[in-house]
Amino acid sequence: MKNPFILCFVAGMVTGMGNGSVFGAALMCFLGRAKFEHWGGWMGQAYNPLTFTGFIDWAMIIFGFAFYITLHVAVNRQNSLEQAG
């Protein structure tokens, strides 16, 4: 593959956001809503990190980008090894 961007982005974001949702579910089971006054499920409030849903959504996005970066580095290193061999 000459440019694995799309493959890495889709696979990394899907995997990372899935793991971020598991993190959010575990957090919800452990803490409940804790100190989050609003659950934040409507329109722009769903992405406000001061609401519970917004915090979980941002955790999912951050996990997704972290997995994308990790996968992109791994695929690029694998491609360089295949090119050398």
C-alpha positions, 0 to 999 in steps of 0.5 A: 500500500502506498498510502494507508491513510484511509485504512488506518483512519477508519480502522483506528477510529472504529477500534479506538472509539469502541474502546473509548465507549467501553471506557465510558461504560466502565466509568458510568458503572463505577462513578454513576454521573458523579459530579456531572450536573447535566447528562448533556445528550441534546444537540451541542451539549453532547460534545460539551466536555463539562457534561457526562455525555460530552466527556464520554464522547470526547474520550471516544474521539481521543481514543480513536485518534490515539489508535489511528496514530498507533496503527498508522505508525505500525503500517508505515513501519511494516511498509518500510520493512517490505520495501527493504526486503 
